[in-house]
Amino acid sequence: MSTRVIKVAGDFSRYPAGRYKNDGPYSGEAFRDNFLLPAVSAGEQVVIDLDGVRGYGSSFLEEAFGGLVRKGFSQATIKSLLLLRSIDKSLIEEVEDYIQHGAEPDQDV
């Protein structure tokens, strides 16, 4: 199984924001649909480098990563294919929590 790296700051945006595509071009939904879904659907192992952005909104992270569960992927599949990398360990924990609780979006996030 090949492994590739997706650098959010370089491959997507240094300014990710919003939950849905109608919130802007760099939303969590856009990142999920354009980067994460194709990789997970193909069974491709991917390192997600979360460093280098100006900050993440919780709605972006929840939609991008928790949204994979709502798209029908098991938490085990997501965790086995997406390897999260960041110098900020609390950011990784936050994303893992969204995957764990991704069945229903929390609109207050």
SULRA-V950853 format. One record per pair of residues at least 4 apart in sequence whose ideal C-beta (glycine too) atoms are under 8 Angstrom apart, sorted by the first residue. I is the first residue (numbers start at 0). J is the second residue. D is the distance in whole Angstrom. If there is no record, write none. Layout:
I J D
I J D
//
This chain:
0 42 7
0 43 7
0 44 5
1 43 7
1 44 7
2 44 5
2 45 7
2 46 6
2 82 8
3 38 8
3 43 7
3 44 8
3 45 6
3 46 7
4 45 7
4 46 5
4 48 6
5 10 5
5 11 8
5 34 5
5 38 8
5 45 6
5 46 7
5 47 5
5 48 7
6 10 5
6 48 4
6 50 8
6 51 7
7 11 5
7 12 7
7 15 6
7 30 7
7 47 7
7 48 7
7 49 6
7 51 7
7 52 6
8 12 7
8 13 5
8 48 8
8 50 7
8 51 3
8 52 5
9 51 7
10 34 7
11 15 6
11 25 7
11 30 6
11 33 8
11 34 7
12 24 8
12 25 4
12 52 7
13 51 7
13 52 5
13 53 6
14 25 6
14 52 7
14 53 5
15 25 5
15 26 8
15 27 7
15 30 6
15 52 6
15 55 6
15 56 8
15 59 5
16 22 7
16 23 6
16 25 6
16 26 7
16 56 6
16 59 6
17 22 3
17 23 5
17 25 7
17 26 4
17 27 7
17 56 7
17 58 7
17 59 6
18 22 6
18 26 6
18 27 5
18 28 6
18 58 4
18 59 7
18 61 7
18 62 4
18 104 8
19 26 6
19 27 8
19 28 5
19 62 7
20 24 8
20 26 5
20 28 5
20 29 5
20 32 8
21 26 8
22 26 5
24 29 6
25 29 6
25 30 7
26 30 7
26 59 7
26 62 7
27 31 6
27 58 6
27 59 4
27 60 7
27 61 7
27 62 3
27 63 4
27 64 8
27 66 7
28 32 6
28 62 5
28 63 8
28 66 7
29 33 6
30 34 5
30 35 7
30 59 7
30 63 5
31 35 5
31 36 6
31 62 6
31 63 5
31 64 8
31 66 5
31 67 6
31 70 8
32 36 5
33 37 7
34 38 7
35 39 6
35 45 8
35 47 8
35 63 6
35 64 7
35 67 6
35 81 7
36 40 6
36 67 7
36 70 7
37 41 6
37 43 8
38 43 4
38 45 5
38 80 7
38 81 8
39 43 7
39 67 6
39 72 6
39 76 7
39 77 7
39 80 5
39 81 7
42 80 7
43 80 7
44 79 8
44 80 5
44 82 7
45 80 6
45 81 6
45 82 7
46 82 5
46 83 8
46 84 6
47 81 6
47 82 7
47 83 5
47 84 7
48 84 5
48 85 7
49 55 7
49 83 6
49 84 7
49 85 4
49 87 7
49 90 6
49 91 7
49 94 8
50 84 7
50 85 5
50 86 6
50 87 8
55 59 6
55 60 5
55 90 7
56 60 7
57 61 6
57 93 7
57 108 5
58 62 6
58 108 5
59 63 6
60 64 6
60 65 8
60 93 6
60 94 6
60 97 6
61 65 5
61 66 7
61 97 5
61 101 7
61 104 6
61 105 7
61 108 5
62 66 5
62 104 7
63 67 8
64 77 8
64 81 8
64 94 5
64 97 5
64 98 5
64 101 7
65 69 7
65 97 4
65 98 6
65 100 7
65 101 3
65 104 7
66 70 6
66 101 7
66 104 7
67 72 5
67 77 5
67 98 7
67 101 7
68 72 6
68 73 8
68 74 6
68 77 7
68 98 6
68 101 3
68 102 6
69 101 6
69 102 7
69 103 8
69 104 7
72 76 5
72 77 5
73 77 7
74 78 6
74 98 6
74 99 6
74 101 7
75 79 6
76 80 6
77 81 6
77 98 5
78 95 8
78 98 7
83 91 5
83 94 6
83 95 7
84 91 8
85 90 5
85 91 5
87 91 7
88 92 6
89 93 6
90 94 7
91 95 6
92 96 6
93 97 7
94 98 7
95 99 6
96 100 6
97 101 6
104 108 7
//
